Amino acid sequence: MERTTVTLNGKPVQVEWTAPAARELAARQAPLFVELELYFSCLVKKFVHFREDARGYETAAAHDKLHLYFRPVTSTSCTWEVAEQLGRQPEKPIDSVALRHVAPRHVHIDHVDGKWVGSYDFLPA
């Protein structure tokens, strides 16, 4: 297990990745970008998205090939019909003073069966 600490929204975030994830990162030509999404909708949900670019967001480098960013969003509506059609509610970014001071405390990244998987929480590891 490899570990480091990055800063997101002024807060320290412990990032760890498994040996299989480290092997996949070493084989990449370009960095992997990890979006840590906090999604406020009918319920609050946490998602980890793996991307080929940062989509314009400021990132923190945990490794030369592993960059992270935290993105709180909210839904534009909350109906079951829309969720069934789209797989989730439509979203828009949230920008508030309070959320600019929120960040996960711990991020875990793995590579299992050919896919990136990740999780995060707001409690220390």
C-alpha positions as CSV (number, residue, x, y, z in Angstrom):
1,M,0.0,0.0,0.0
2,E,1.4,3.4,-0.9
3,R,0.3,6.5,0.9
4,T,0.7,10.3,0.8
5,T,-1.1,13.4,2.0
6,V,-2.4,16.1,-0.3
7,T,-4.3,19.3,0.4
8,L,-7.8,19.9,-0.9
9,N,-9.8,23.0,0.1
10,G,-7.0,23.8,2.6
11,K,-7.4,20.4,4.4
12,P,-5.0,17.5,4.6
13,V,-6.3,14.4,2.8
14,Q,-4.7,11.0,3.2
15,V,-4.5,9.2,-0.1
16,E,-3.7,5.5,-0.3
17,W,-3.5,3.2,-3.3
18,T,-2.9,-0.6,-3.5
19,A,-0.1,-2.4,-5.3
20,P,-2.3,-3.3,-8.3
21,A,-3.2,0.4,-8.6
22,A,0.5,1.4,-8.4
23,R,1.3,-1.0,-11.2
24,E,-1.5,0.4,-13.4
25,L,-0.3,4.0,-12.6
26,A,3.3,3.1,-13.6
27,A,2.1,1.7,-16.9
28,R,0.1,4.9,-17.8
29,Q,1.6,7.5,-20.1
30,A,-0.6,10.3,-18.6
31,P,-1.9,11.0,-15.2
32,L,-5.2,9.6,-13.9
33,F,-7.5,12.2,-12.5
34,V,-9.8,11.3,-9.6
35,E,-12.9,13.3,-9.0
36,L,-14.3,13.0,-5.5
37,E,-17.8,14.1,-5.9
38,L,-20.2,14.9,-3.0
39,Y,-23.6,14.9,-4.6
40,F,-26.5,16.6,-2.8
41,S,-29.8,15.4,-4.3
42,C,-32.8,13.6,-2.8
43,L,-30.1,12.0,-0.7
44,V,-26.4,12.9,-0.1
45,K,-24.2,10.5,-2.0
46,K,-20.4,10.1,-2.5
47,F,-19.0,9.1,-5.9
48,V,-15.5,8.6,-7.1
49,H,-15.0,9.2,-10.8
50,F,-11.8,8.3,-12.7
51,R,-11.1,10.6,-15.6
52,E,-8.4,11.2,-18.3
53,D,-8.4,14.9,-17.6
54,A,-9.2,17.4,-14.8
55,R,-12.1,19.0,-16.7
56,G,-10.7,22.4,-15.8
57,Y,-10.7,21.8,-12.0
58,E,-7.7,22.5,-9.8
59,T,-6.1,19.3,-8.7
60,A,-3.7,18.0,-6.0
61,A,-1.0,15.6,-7.0
62,A,-0.7,12.5,-4.8
63,H,1.8,11.0,-7.3
64,D,3.1,12.2,-10.7
65,K,0.4,10.0,-12.3
66,L,-2.4,10.4,-9.7
67,H,-4.2,13.8,-9.3
68,L,-7.3,14.4,-7.2
69,Y,-10.0,17.1,-6.9
70,F,-13.1,17.5,-4.7
71,R,-16.3,18.6,-6.4
72,P,-19.6,19.2,-4.5
73,V,-22.7,19.3,-6.7
74,T,-26.4,19.5,-6.2
75,S,-29.3,18.2,-8.4
76,T,-31.4,20.6,-10.4
77,S,-34.5,18.5,-9.6
78,C,-35.4,15.5,-7.5
79,T,-37.9,13.3,-9.3
80,W,-37.8,9.5,-9.8
81,E,-38.8,9.8,-13.4
82,V,-35.7,11.9,-14.3
83,A,-33.5,9.7,-12.2
84,E,-34.7,6.6,-14.0
85,Q,-34.1,8.2,-17.4
86,L,-30.6,9.6,-16.7
87,G,-29.4,7.2,-14.0
88,R,-29.2,10.2,-11.6
89,Q,-30.6,13.7,-11.2
90,P,-29.2,16.5,-13.4
91,E,-26.5,18.3,-11.5
92,K,-24.9,21.7,-11.1
93,P,-21.9,22.8,-9.1
94,I,-22.3,24.2,-5.6
95,D,-20.1,27.1,-4.7
96,S,-20.5,28.2,-1.1
97,V,-18.1,29.6,1.6
98,A,-18.9,26.6,3.8
99,L,-18.2,24.0,1.1
100,R,-14.9,25.6,0.2
101,H,-13.7,24.4,3.6
102,V,-14.9,20.8,3.3
103,A,-12.7,18.0,2.1
104,P,-12.5,14.2,2.5
105,R,-10.1,13.0,5.2
106,H,-9.2,9.7,3.5
107,V,-9.2,8.4,0.0
108,H,-8.6,4.7,-1.0
109,I,-7.9,3.7,-4.6
110,D,-7.6,0.3,-6.1
111,H,-7.5,-1.4,-9.5
112,V,-9.6,-4.6,-9.6
113,D,-10.5,-6.8,-12.5
114,G,-9.3,-4.2,-15.0
115,K,-11.3,-1.3,-13.5
116,W,-10.4,1.6,-11.2
117,V,-12.4,1.6,-7.9
118,G,-12.2,4.1,-5.1
119,S,-13.9,5.4,-2.0
120,Y,-13.5,8.3,0.4
121,D,-14.7,9.3,3.8
122,F,-14.7,12.3,6.1
123,L,-13.3,10.4,9.1
124,P,-9.6,9.7,9.6
125,A,-8.3,6.3,8.4
